[in-house]
Structure formats: C-alpha cells, structure tokens
C-alpha cells in the first residue's frame, strides 16, 4: 500500500515510523521531546538493537521444534509480560544504555516462567530473537527500498509547492526530506546486515506465516 508522508518538520520522524516494518522493540523508550530528539534516539536504538540481536543469536538457526515452542508459548509469555508485551521484556534488557540479552535470559520472572514449562529459557529466547531478526530483515528491506524509490517524487512535489509554501517552510521541509533520505539508506544497509533465512528457515516462515504474524503481534492478550 502506498504511504503518504506529511511534509514539514515532522517528515523525518514520520518517515522513520515507516520503519515500523521493524518490530516494536526497536522503538522502546524513545524520548517524547522534540522531533529531532525522537528521531536521533530512535535511530540509535535501531542500530543498537540490530547489532545486539546479531551478536546474541550468532550461529543460531530457527528449527521446527524451536518455532513450535514459540508458537505454543508466546501468548503465555505475553501474559506474563503484561501490557508492554515484548517491548516490556526487551526494555529489561537495556543495561547502561545497551542491550544485554544474556542478562535478560536470567531475569527471575522469565527464568521462572520457562522453568514451569520445561523450557530451556536461553534456547527459547534465542529462537524467539532469531525469528524476530529474520522477520525484521524480510519486512524492512522491501519497505525501505520502496521508501527510497518514492523520495524523488516527494522532492518533486515539494518543488512544485515551493512558491505556495514560502521559503522558510520550503527549506525546513527540504532539510527534513534530505534527512529522511539519508536515514532510509543508512537503515537499508543496516537491515541488510541482519541474517538471511536459510532454505530450511524460509520454508518454516512460509509454512507458518499466519501463525507467526498472529503470535508476534499479540499485546499481552491470551485467547
């Protein structure tokens, strides 16, 4: 679906919100101050999250058994986490301004939850994060490429509106558009650094696409 971006000072932040193709953990604890502050903070959080998830999952591969566990237990985990859902869990992993997934795997609530279900908490969490990483790459790269392709049209529309907008508003919108274009390209490169699904993983993702989407979009609710 074609996205319409509003022009003006909010455009850069609005375009970054296009990256909600990224899962919501990349957007936690974003400052609520000015637009530029939110943009910079969100950009840093995306970079930190991607780097951390790649380092933590390492050579992990999504397995049929691991995915089955995620599909079976994720709603229960969402109930444990409450209103903040997966964001709430990942917020606990932010230690001294960075993600520390090793510490999170030892979170008392999570350890108790996984133990009650006979799960290896560390293994389950790595499977969950591997799934998140694969989906993040798959959903983000295409959206970012589309965003980059549409930016020239946005620039042309801005030029056509220049006289009506006035020079100050035009320059503000132009700066926002240039910032957004740079962010799209930087983030596209970053997303391409995420792991690529193996043929086996790709089959699993395709076969269980509806279940995966339903499970990972729950907001603390359990059927």
Secondary structure, DSSP 8 states (H G I E B T S, - for coil): -------STTHHHHHHHGGGGS-GGGGTT---S-HHHHHHHHHHHHHHHHHHHHHHHTT----HHHHHHHHHHHHHHHHHHGGGHHHHHHHTTEETTEE-HHHHHT-HHHHHHHHHTT--HHHHHHHHHHHHHHHHHHHHHHHHHHHHHHHHHHHHHHHHTHHHH-HHHHHHHHHHHHHHHHHHHHHHHHHTTS----HHHHHHHHHTHHHHHHHHT--S---
